[in-house]
């Protein structure tokens, strides 16, 4: 493996690690302010909590950074596997 490929693999691995750390550190850990009931109260309207956010912008950025690093590692793995193949048939 050449120095350039090894450097690219290390950088991609660090990008994946940074994305995972950002995703975990920025994930919302607060408890929900609503609850579930065993019955539907008699009401004419449905309840939709306005502050329910599954992914914050920072956690989405962490996931995107992690995916970018994984794509980089996949490209490097494909490059290394492609170099190992012989053309003789």
Rosetta constraint file for C-alpha pairs under 8 A:
AtomPair CA 1 CA 5 HARMONIC 6.51 0.50
AtomPair CA 1 CA 6 HARMONIC 6.63 0.50
AtomPair CA 2 CA 6 HARMONIC 6.29 0.50
AtomPair CA 3 CA 7 HARMONIC 6.01 0.50
AtomPair CA 4 CA 8 HARMONIC 6.13 0.50
AtomPair CA 5 CA 9 HARMONIC 6.12 0.50
AtomPair CA 5 CA 76 HARMONIC 7.11 0.50
AtomPair CA 6 CA 10 HARMONIC 6.21 0.50
AtomPair CA 7 CA 11 HARMONIC 6.15 0.50
AtomPair CA 8 CA 12 HARMONIC 6.04 0.50
AtomPair CA 8 CA 76 HARMONIC 7.67 0.50
AtomPair CA 9 CA 13 HARMONIC 6.05 0.50
AtomPair CA 9 CA 72 HARMONIC 7.70 0.50
AtomPair CA 9 CA 73 HARMONIC 6.20 0.50
AtomPair CA 9 CA 76 HARMONIC 6.75 0.50
AtomPair CA 10 CA 14 HARMONIC 6.18 0.50
AtomPair CA 11 CA 15 HARMONIC 6.19 0.50
AtomPair CA 12 CA 16 HARMONIC 6.25 0.50
AtomPair CA 12 CA 69 HARMONIC 4.80 0.50
AtomPair CA 12 CA 70 HARMONIC 7.10 0.50
AtomPair CA 12 CA 72 HARMONIC 5.71 0.50
AtomPair CA 12 CA 73 HARMONIC 5.89 0.50
AtomPair CA 13 CA 17 HARMONIC 6.20 0.50
AtomPair CA 13 CA 69 HARMONIC 6.49 0.50
AtomPair CA 13 CA 70 HARMONIC 7.78 0.50
AtomPair CA 13 CA 73 HARMONIC 7.14 0.50
AtomPair CA 14 CA 18 HARMONIC 5.99 0.50
AtomPair CA 14 CA 69 HARMONIC 7.79 0.50
AtomPair CA 15 CA 19 HARMONIC 6.09 0.50
AtomPair CA 15 CA 65 HARMONIC 6.71 0.50
AtomPair CA 15 CA 66 HARMONIC 6.46 0.50
AtomPair CA 15 CA 68 HARMONIC 7.71 0.50
AtomPair CA 15 CA 69 HARMONIC 5.11 0.50
AtomPair CA 16 CA 20 HARMONIC 6.22 0.50
AtomPair CA 16 CA 65 HARMONIC 6.79 0.50
AtomPair CA 16 CA 66 HARMONIC 4.40 0.50
AtomPair CA 16 CA 67 HARMONIC 7.22 0.50
AtomPair CA 16 CA 68 HARMONIC 7.53 0.50
AtomPair CA 16 CA 69 HARMONIC 4.70 0.50
AtomPair CA 16 CA 70 HARMONIC 6.31 0.50
AtomPair CA 17 CA 21 HARMONIC 6.16 0.50
AtomPair CA 17 CA 66 HARMONIC 7.16 0.50
AtomPair CA 18 CA 22 HARMONIC 6.07 0.50
AtomPair CA 18 CA 62 HARMONIC 7.72 0.50
AtomPair CA 18 CA 65 HARMONIC 7.65 0.50
AtomPair CA 18 CA 66 HARMONIC 7.24 0.50
AtomPair CA 19 CA 23 HARMONIC 6.01 0.50
AtomPair CA 19 CA 61 HARMONIC 7.80 0.50
AtomPair CA 19 CA 62 HARMONIC 4.44 0.50
AtomPair CA 19 CA 63 HARMONIC 6.07 0.50
AtomPair CA 19 CA 64 HARMONIC 7.39 0.50
AtomPair CA 19 CA 65 HARMONIC 4.91 0.50
AtomPair CA 19 CA 66 HARMONIC 4.28 0.50
AtomPair CA 20 CA 24 HARMONIC 6.12 0.50
AtomPair CA 20 CA 62 HARMONIC 6.38 0.50
AtomPair CA 20 CA 63 HARMONIC 7.04 0.50
AtomPair CA 20 CA 66 HARMONIC 6.07 0.50
AtomPair CA 21 CA 25 HARMONIC 5.93 0.50
AtomPair CA 21 CA 62 HARMONIC 7.61 0.50
AtomPair CA 22 CA 26 HARMONIC 5.89 0.50
AtomPair CA 22 CA 58 HARMONIC 7.56 0.50
AtomPair CA 22 CA 59 HARMONIC 6.79 0.50
AtomPair CA 22 CA 62 HARMONIC 4.98 0.50
AtomPair CA 23 CA 27 HARMONIC 6.04 0.50
AtomPair CA 23 CA 58 HARMONIC 7.31 0.50
AtomPair CA 23 CA 59 HARMONIC 4.67 0.50
AtomPair CA 23 CA 60 HARMONIC 7.36 0.50
AtomPair CA 23 CA 61 HARMONIC 7.60 0.50
AtomPair CA 23 CA 62 HARMONIC 4.49 0.50
AtomPair CA 23 CA 63 HARMONIC 6.02 0.50
AtomPair CA 24 CA 59 HARMONIC 7.55 0.50
AtomPair CA 26 CA 56 HARMONIC 7.79 0.50
AtomPair CA 26 CA 58 HARMONIC 6.04 0.50
AtomPair CA 26 CA 59 HARMONIC 5.43 0.50
AtomPair CA 27 CA 55 HARMONIC 7.43 0.50
AtomPair CA 27 CA 56 HARMONIC 7.32 0.50
AtomPair CA 27 CA 59 HARMONIC 5.81 0.50
AtomPair CA 28 CA 55 HARMONIC 7.95 0.50
AtomPair CA 28 CA 56 HARMONIC 7.61 0.50
AtomPair CA 34 CA 49 HARMONIC 7.84 0.50
AtomPair CA 55 CA 59 HARMONIC 5.89 0.50
AtomPair CA 55 CA 60 HARMONIC 6.08 0.50
AtomPair CA 56 CA 60 HARMONIC 6.24 0.50
AtomPair CA 57 CA 61 HARMONIC 6.16 0.50
AtomPair CA 58 CA 62 HARMONIC 6.24 0.50
AtomPair CA 59 CA 63 HARMONIC 6.21 0.50
AtomPair CA 60 CA 64 HARMONIC 6.15 0.50
AtomPair CA 61 CA 65 HARMONIC 6.10 0.50
AtomPair CA 62 CA 66 HARMONIC 6.16 0.50
AtomPair CA 63 CA 67 HARMONIC 6.17 0.50
AtomPair CA 64 CA 68 HARMONIC 6.16 0.50
AtomPair CA 65 CA 69 HARMONIC 6.31 0.50
AtomPair CA 66 CA 70 HARMONIC 6.24 0.50
AtomPair CA 67 CA 71 HARMONIC 6.13 0.50
AtomPair CA 68 CA 72 HARMONIC 6.29 0.50
AtomPair CA 69 CA 73 HARMONIC 6.27 0.50
AtomPair CA 70 CA 74 HARMONIC 6.11 0.50
AtomPair CA 71 CA 75 HARMONIC 6.18 0.50
AtomPair CA 72 CA 76 HARMONIC 6.29 0.50
AtomPair CA 73 CA 77 HARMONIC 6.09 0.50
AtomPair CA 74 CA 78 HARMONIC 6.06 0.50
AtomPair CA 75 CA 79 HARMONIC 6.09 0.50
AtomPair CA 76 CA 80 HARMONIC 6.19 0.50
AtomPair CA 77 CA 81 HARMONIC 6.10 0.50
AtomPair CA 78 CA 82 HARMONIC 5.90 0.50
AtomPair CA 79 CA 83 HARMONIC 6.22 0.50
AtomPair CA 80 CA 84 HARMONIC 6.52 0.50
AtomPair CA 81 CA 85 HARMONIC 6.87 0.50
